[in-house]
């Protein structure tokens, strides 16, 4: 994003959209055969992704753990959370 970029992130949808805009322009491959990813993925520091995880349009804040077998779609995971299970369209 250039220095002239402005975006109002006053809603959950807008917050997610800015991540999608940014990460659709800068891509890095996921380096695990057991983690499946689609859309945009934003991972903060010290995030742990265990095996057999599916992520689609996900933002994960610091020190979170996504446990094995979890499926997350359109989800924001807040700091220090441990997530296990299937979640869509929510904030954890």
N, C-alpha and C positions, 0 to 999 in steps of 0.2 A: 504494500500500500504506500502511496506517495504522501508527501507532507500536506497536500491539499485535501486529503480524504477526510470526510466528516460523516459520522453515522450516529444517530440517536439510539442508544441501547437501553432505553427506559422500560422495555418490556422483555419478557422471556423470549418471545419470538425474535425480537430485534437482536438480542444478545446472541442467540443461536445463529442468526443470519450473518452477523459479522464474522463469526468463526468460519462459516461456510464460504463466505467471500474470500477470506484470507487463505484458507487451506485449499481452496480450489486453484489457487495461484501458486502455492508452494507445496509440493508433494514430496513425501519421503516414504519409501516402502516399509511395510511392516516386515520385520525380520524373523518371523516365526511361522512355521508351517501349521501350528495349532491354533493360531489366532486369525479369525476371518474378519475383514473390515470392509465396509462400504461407505460411500459418502465422505464426510469429513470426520476426523478424529483429532481432538485437541487434548494432549496429555501434559499435565503439569509435572513438577519435580516429584521424585520419589513415589511414582505410581507403580503398582504391581499388577500385571496382567497374568493371571494363571492360565494354564492350558485349556484348550477347547472353549474359547470365548468368542462370541460374535458381537461386533460393535458396528452400529450404523448411526451416523450423525450424533456423535457423543462428545461431550466435554467432561473431562475428569480433572478435578482440582487436586491439590497437593496431598500426598500421603494416603491416598485412597487405594484400596485393594479390590480388584474385580476377581472374584473367585471362580474356580474351574466350573465350566458348564453354563456360565451366565450368558444371557442374551439381552443386550441393551440397544434400544432403538429410539432416537430422539430423546436422549436423556442427559441431564446434567448431574454429575456426582460431586457432592461437596467434599470439602477437606475431611480427612481422617475417617471416611466411611469405609465399611467393609460390605461389599455387595455380593449377594448370592441369589440367583434366580432370573426370572424374565421380567423386564420392565419396559414399557413404551410410554412415550409422551409424558414424562414426569421429571421431577427434581428429587433427588435422594439425599 
